[in-house]
Amino acid sequence: MKICIVNPNTTAAFTTRLLHSARVIAAPGTDVVAVQPGVGAASIESHAEEALGALGVMHAVAEGEKGGIDAYVIACFGDTGLHQAREIALGPVIGMTEASLQAASLIAHRFSIVTLPPRTRAHSLRVLADTGLSHRCTVRAVDVPVLDLEDEVAASAPIIEREARLAIDQDHAEAIILGCAGLSDLVEPLSQALAVPVIDGVMVGLKFAEALVAAGLRTSKRSTYDYPPAGFTLPKLF
């Protein structure tokens, strides 16, 4: 099977890191590719940037449908462009936030998201409400710009660990969700340091995508995620 990881921002370093991490855990026979829009926002930290990212996701999925992609994973916390992409794709489209929340709900009674920067809490809360898991999850944030992760992920580990410890102590979290794409390198060290499961949504999303494709499941085209109406065309990316 062929699975595409879609990075909604234009920062190539993130896309490369995501692809490397995904290929390490992909099942034998899974071909993983990763793409990003050529124009748009360097990071998704606002509603305005999210709108640009969603358009990029739609274009990426439309191209993927021409290239035989079986499933997609959207690598942005807040699941930028998820519902729009599901209208375009025949196969499954997995949002990393949705995937991480569903995974956490299967292994812990309570869990917390540690996202960044603080203004993106709204994006996490939106997906949390949609999944119906608000009563089991608290959203926390650290004041680290997304682009600070471009070159050195490890530098963010101490501040994320401090916030995660507060989540465990104050929110009674039994698992921690990393609220940004490209943080898979922190899963193992944080899991050991915190002694609770630490979840990276892109990696979990990849395994969900593999499972759905293997089970022969596709996006339902009955009503909500039916293809866009006749005459709909994607505008050019600038």
C-alpha positions in Angstrom: 0.0 0.0 0.0 1.0 3.6 -0.5 0.5 6.2 2.2 1.1 9.9 1.9 1.9 12.1 4.9 0.7 15.6 4.1 2.6 18.5 5.8 0.3 21.5 5.5 3.1 24.0 6.0 5.9 24.8 3.6 8.9 24.0 5.9 10.9 21.3 4.2 12.8 20.2 7.3 9.5 19.1 8.9 8.5 17.1 5.9 11.9 15.3 5.8 11.8 14.5 9.5 8.2 13.2 9.3 9.1 11.0 6.3 12.1 9.5 8.1 10.2 8.7 11.3 7.3 7.2 9.4 9.5 4.9 7.3 11.1 3.5 10.4 7.8 2.2 11.8 6.0 1.4 8.5 5.0 -2.2 8.0 6.8 -4.2 5.3 5.1 -3.5 2.1 4.0 0.0 3.0 5.5 2.7 0.8 5.4 6.0 2.6 5.8 9.4 0.9 5.6 12.9 2.3 4.6 16.1 0.6 4.1 19.8 1.4 2.6 22.8 -0.5 5.0 24.9 -2.5 3.4 28.1 -1.2 1.5 28.9 1.9 2.6 29.3 5.5 5.9 28.2 7.0 4.1 27.1 10.1 0.4 26.7 11.1 0.0 28.9 14.3 -3.1 30.9 13.5 -6.5 30.5 11.9 -5.3 32.5 8.9 -2.3 30.2 8.3 -4.6 27.2 8.8 -6.8 28.4 5.9 -3.7 28.6 3.7 -2.6 25.1 4.9 -6.1 23.6 4.2 -5.9 24.7 0.6 -2.4 23.1 0.3 -3.8 19.9 1.8 -6.6 19.8 -0.7 -4.2 20.2 -3.6 -1.9 17.5 -2.2 -4.7 15.1 -1.9 -6.0 15.9 -5.3 -2.6 15.1 -6.7 -2.3 12.0 -4.6 -5.6 10.6 -6.0 -4.0 10.8 -9.5 -0.9 9.0 -8.2 -2.5 6.0 -6.6 -2.2 6.9 -2.9 -4.2 4.6 -0.7 -4.5 6.7 2.4 -3.3 10.1 3.8 -2.1 11.3 7.2 -2.4 15.1 7.9 0.6 16.1 9.9 -0.6 19.2 11.7 -2.1 19.4 15.1 -5.6 20.7 14.7 -6.0 18.5 11.6 -5.8 21.2 9.1 -7.9 20.6 6.0 -9.1 17.2 7.3 -12.8 17.4 6.3 -12.0 19.0 3.0 -9.5 16.3 2.1 -12.0 13.6 3.0 -14.3 15.0 0.3 -11.6 14.6 -2.3 -10.1 11.3 -1.3 -11.5 7.8 -1.9 -9.2 6.2 0.7 -9.0 7.1 4.4 -7.7 10.5 5.5 -6.4 10.5 9.1 -5.8 13.6 11.1 -2.9 13.3 13.6 -5.0 15.0 16.3 -8.0 12.8 15.9 -5.7 9.7 15.8 -3.8 10.6 18.9 -6.9 11.3 20.9 -8.5 8.0 19.8 -5.3 6.1 20.6 -5.0 7.8 24.0 -8.6 6.9 24.8 -7.8 3.2 24.3 -4.9 3.1 26.7 -5.7 5.7 29.4 -8.7 7.0 31.3 -7.4 10.6 31.4 -4.8 12.2 29.2 -3.4 15.6 28.3 -2.3 17.4 25.2 0.9 19.5 25.4 0.8 21.7 22.3 2.6 24.8 21.1 2.4 27.8 21.0 -0.4 28.8 23.4 -2.7 30.4 20.7 -3.0 27.0 19.0 -4.9 25.6 22.0 -8.1 26.6 20.1 -7.2 24.2 17.3 -6.7 21.3 19.7 -9.9 22.1 21.6 -11.9 22.1 18.3 -10.8 18.6 17.5 -11.2 17.5 21.1 -14.9 18.6 21.1 -15.5 16.9 17.7 -14.2 13.6 19.1 -16.4 13.9 22.2 -13.4 13.3 24.5 -13.4 16.7 26.3 -14.3 15.1 29.6 -11.2 13.0 29.5 -8.6 15.4 28.2 -7.0 18.7 29.2 -5.1 20.9 26.7 -1.9 22.6 27.8 0.5 24.7 25.9 4.1 25.8 26.0 5.4 29.1 24.7 7.6 27.7 21.9 7.1 28.9 18.3 6.7 26.0 15.8 9.6 27.1 13.7 11.9 26.8 16.7 11.6 23.0 16.1 12.9 23.2 12.6 16.5 22.6 13.4 16.6 21.3 17.0 13.7 19.3 18.4 15.7 18.1 21.5 16.0 21.7 22.7 12.2 21.8 23.3 12.2 18.6 25.4 12.8 20.2 28.8 9.9 22.7 28.6 7.6 20.0 27.2 8.6 17.6 29.9 7.9 20.3 32.6 4.4 20.9 31.3 3.8 17.2 30.9 4.7 16.7 34.6 2.2 19.4 35.6 -0.4 17.6 33.5 0.3 14.3 35.3 0.3 16.0 38.7 -2.6 18.5 38.3 -4.8 17.1 35.5 -4.3 13.4 36.6 -3.1 12.6 33.1 -2.2 9.0 32.5 -0.9 9.6 29.0 0.6 12.6 27.2 -0.1 13.6 23.6 2.5 15.6 21.8 0.6 18.5 20.2 2.8 19.2 17.2 4.0 17.2 14.2 7.7 16.2 14.0 8.2 15.4 17.6 8.5 11.6 17.3 12.1 11.7 18.5 10.8 12.8 21.9 8.5 9.9 22.4 11.0 7.4 23.8 12.9 9.8 26.1 9.7 11.4 27.5 8.1 8.0 28.0 11.0 6.9 30.1 11.2 10.2 32.0 7.5 10.5 32.7 6.7 6.8 33.1 3.4 7.2 31.2 2.6 6.6 27.5 3.6 9.5 25.2 1.8 9.6 21.9 2.9 11.1 18.6 -0.2 11.6 16.4 1.6 11.3 13.0 3.1 7.9 13.9 -0.2 6.6 15.4 -2.0 8.0 12.3 0.2 6.1 10.0 -0.6 2.8 11.8 -4.3 3.6 11.7 -4.1 4.3 8.0 -2.3 1.0 7.4 -5.0 -0.9 9.4 -7.9 0.8 7.5 -6.4 0.1 4.1 -5.6 -3.5 5.1 -9.2 -3.9 6.2 -10.5 -2.6 2.9 -12.1 0.5 4.4 -12.5 3.7 2.5 -14.0 7.1 3.1 -17.8 6.9 3.0 -19.2 8.9 0.1 -22.7 8.9 1.5 -23.6 12.5 2.2 -21.1 14.3 4.4 -17.8 13.3 2.7 -19.3 12.9 -0.8 -17.2 14.4 -3.6 -17.5 18.2 -4.0 -20.5 19.3 -6.2 -20.2 19.2 -10.0 -18.3 22.3 -11.2 -16.1 22.6 -8.2 -12.5 23.4 -9.0 -9.6 24.0 -6.7 -8.2 27.5 -7.0 -4.5 27.8 -7.9 -2.1 28.2 -5.1 -1.3 31.9 -5.9 
